[in-house]
Amino acid sequence: MSYELKPWHEIPIGSIVTEAGSSKINHTGSWRMLRPVLHTDKCTHCLICWIFCPDDSIPVTPQERFETDFEYCKGCGICATECPYDALEMVPEMEIKLKELEELG
């Protein structure tokens, strides 16, 4: 594979969105190695996890947190780190997949 060197003025500027669109079309959850598991018995619905989630993958109402939207969660663990009540646990994705397979029979 060969690369052509270009002068600086011919190199496209990076980090610019050139087309209108939405991040909702990019299901990024397949990148995840760890999955946040919510322990509802510990959750007080303080919504701190929602505030810190960089992927906006935690659906909420003004009073309540719901299960993570795993189509967009990348498994970064920020939600679990920031939760003051230890209501979120980061579990290896493979562990969950194996458990699901066992339940199927």
C-alpha positions as CSV (number, residue, x, y, z in Angstrom):
1,M,0.0,0.0,0.0
2,S,1.4,3.4,-0.9
3,Y,0.5,6.8,0.3
4,E,0.7,10.0,-1.6
5,L,2.1,12.9,0.3
6,K,0.0,16.1,-0.1
7,P,0.8,19.7,0.7
8,W,-1.0,21.1,3.8
9,H,-3.6,23.0,1.8
10,E,-4.9,19.9,0.1
11,I,-5.4,17.9,3.3
12,P,-9.1,18.0,4.5
13,I,-9.8,19.5,7.9
14,G,-10.6,16.8,10.4
15,S,-13.4,16.7,13.1
16,I,-15.9,18.5,10.9
17,V,-19.4,17.2,10.3
18,T,-20.0,17.6,6.6
19,E,-23.5,16.1,6.4
20,A,-26.6,16.7,8.5
21,G,-27.6,13.7,10.5
22,S,-28.1,12.2,13.9
23,S,-26.1,10.1,16.3
24,K,-29.3,8.0,16.7
25,I,-28.5,6.2,13.5
26,N,-25.1,5.0,14.8
27,H,-25.7,2.1,17.2
28,T,-22.4,2.1,19.0
29,G,-23.2,-0.5,21.6
30,S,-21.4,-3.2,19.8
31,W,-18.1,-1.7,20.9
32,R,-18.9,-2.5,24.5
33,M,-16.6,-4.8,26.5
34,L,-18.3,-4.1,29.9
35,R,-22.0,-3.6,30.5
36,P,-23.5,-1.5,33.3
37,V,-25.9,-3.7,35.4
38,L,-28.4,-1.7,37.4
39,H,-29.2,-2.9,40.9
40,T,-32.6,-1.5,41.4
41,D,-32.7,-2.2,45.1
42,K,-29.8,0.3,45.5
43,C,-30.9,2.9,43.0
44,T,-32.4,6.1,44.5
45,H,-33.1,7.7,41.0
46,C,-30.7,10.6,41.8
47,L,-30.0,10.7,38.1
48,I,-26.3,11.4,38.6
49,C,-25.5,8.5,36.1
50,W,-27.7,10.2,33.5
51,I,-25.9,13.5,34.0
52,F,-22.4,12.0,33.5
53,C,-23.3,9.5,30.7
54,P,-21.4,10.8,27.6
55,D,-23.6,8.7,25.2
56,D,-27.0,9.8,26.4
57,S,-27.9,6.1,26.8
58,I,-29.8,6.3,30.1
59,P,-33.5,7.1,29.5
60,V,-35.1,9.0,32.4
61,T,-38.2,11.0,33.4
62,P,-37.8,13.9,35.8
63,Q,-38.3,11.4,38.7
64,E,-37.0,8.0,37.5
65,R,-34.0,6.3,35.8
66,F,-34.8,3.4,33.5
67,E,-32.6,0.5,32.1
68,T,-29.7,1.5,30.0
69,D,-30.2,1.7,26.2
70,F,-27.6,-0.9,25.2
71,E,-27.7,0.1,21.5
72,Y,-25.8,3.3,22.4
73,C,-23.9,2.4,25.6
74,K,-20.2,1.9,24.9
75,G,-19.5,0.5,28.4
76,C,-17.2,3.3,29.5
77,G,-18.2,2.8,33.2
78,I,-18.5,6.5,34.0
79,C,-22.1,5.9,35.3
80,A,-20.9,3.2,37.7
81,T,-17.9,5.3,38.9
82,E,-20.1,8.4,39.5
83,C,-23.0,6.5,41.2
84,P,-22.9,7.5,44.9
85,Y,-25.0,4.4,45.9
86,D,-23.1,1.7,44.0
87,A,-26.3,0.9,42.1
88,L,-24.3,0.1,38.9
89,E,-21.9,-2.7,38.4
90,M,-19.7,-3.1,35.3
91,V,-19.9,-6.7,34.2
92,P,-17.9,-8.2,31.3
93,E,-20.2,-8.4,28.2
94,M,-19.1,-11.9,27.5
95,E,-20.3,-13.0,30.9
96,I,-23.8,-11.7,30.2
97,K,-23.9,-13.2,26.7
98,L,-22.9,-16.7,28.1
99,K,-25.6,-16.4,30.7
100,E,-28.2,-15.5,28.0
101,L,-27.1,-18.6,26.0
102,E,-27.4,-20.8,29.1
103,E,-30.9,-19.6,29.7
104,L,-31.9,-20.4,26.1
105,G,-31.0,-24.0,26.7
